[in-house]
Every structure is written in structure tokens, then in C-alpha cells.
Amino acid sequence: MHGTISDAFTDIDADGDGRLSREELYAAMQRIGVRVSLARIERMLADMDIDQNRAVDYREFMRKTSQVPRLPRAGGPRPGRVRRIAR
């Protein structure tokens, strides 16, 4: 697990050019054991690529990753709530 979003970006940016390419995103997913098609990577890239230059810079990466919903840190949902959702 990465310490910060900056660390994650740096880890994914294999060539160090400050931009995440399709190949770098694909390789990062493979490294963490996520099977994903290149077509899905293209959709992810298009979703993050604000300026449409076919690469994701740190600003774009930061913007998109800050929109990811967070799970509760301590304790999670109450057990009764989980049972109601599961029904």
C-alpha cells in the first residue's frame, strides 16, 4: 500500500516523465494483481485525462483519486446496518 497519492503516482510513472501512459497504468494494475483489459485502461485514461493529451499528469491523477469514496476507518458500519443492507 502506498503512503500518499504522490507516492502512488511516482510508483506508476515508470519512466519518470510526470505523466501516466496507457502502458504504465496497465503495468501498475498487473503489478497489484488486477486483471484488466487494455480497453478498460483506455476508458480509465479517458476519464482522468482532463486535457485529452492521452496521458495523465499529477494534477489530473490527484483530482480523480480524491473523488474515490473512502471506507470507514474504525469499526465500519454497525452490524445491524450490514444485515439490513444484505437482505
QUILIN-V686567 format. One record per residue. RES is the residue in one letter. SS is DSSP state (2 for helix, 1 for strand, 0 for the rest). PSI is psi in whole degrees, -180 to 180 (* if undefined). Layout:
RES SS PSI
RES SS PSI
This chain:
M 0 144
H 0 150
G 0 -41
T 0 168
I 2 -37
S 2 -42
D 2 -43
A 2 -46
F 2 -47
T 2 -41
D 2 -40
I 2 -36
D 0 76
A 0 -38
D 0 -2
G 0 21
D 0 1
G 0 8
R 1 142
L 1 123
S 0 171
R 2 -45
E 2 -40
E 2 -41
L 2 -42
Y 2 -47
A 2 -39
A 2 -42
M 2 -41
Q 2 -41
R 2 -34
I 0 7
G 0 18
V 0 119
R 0 122
V 0 144
S 0 160
L 2 -31
A 2 -41
R 2 -40
I 2 -42
E 2 -42
R 2 -41
M 2 -46
L 2 -47
A 2 -36
D 2 -35
M 2 -24
D 0 86
I 0 -44
D 0 3
Q 0 43
N 0 13
R 0 24
A 0 154
V 1 118
D 1 176
Y 2 -41
R 2 -44
E 2 -43
F 2 -45
M 2 -44
R 2 -45
K 2 -43
T 2 -23
S 0 -12
Q 0 -8
V 0 128
P 0 142
R 0 144
L 0 152
P 0 140
R 0 -52
A 0 120
G 0 -30
G 0 -165
P 0 155
R 0 146
P 2 -40
G 2 -37
R 2 -40
V 2 -43
R 2 -41
R 2 -40
I 2 -38
A 2 -21
R 0 *
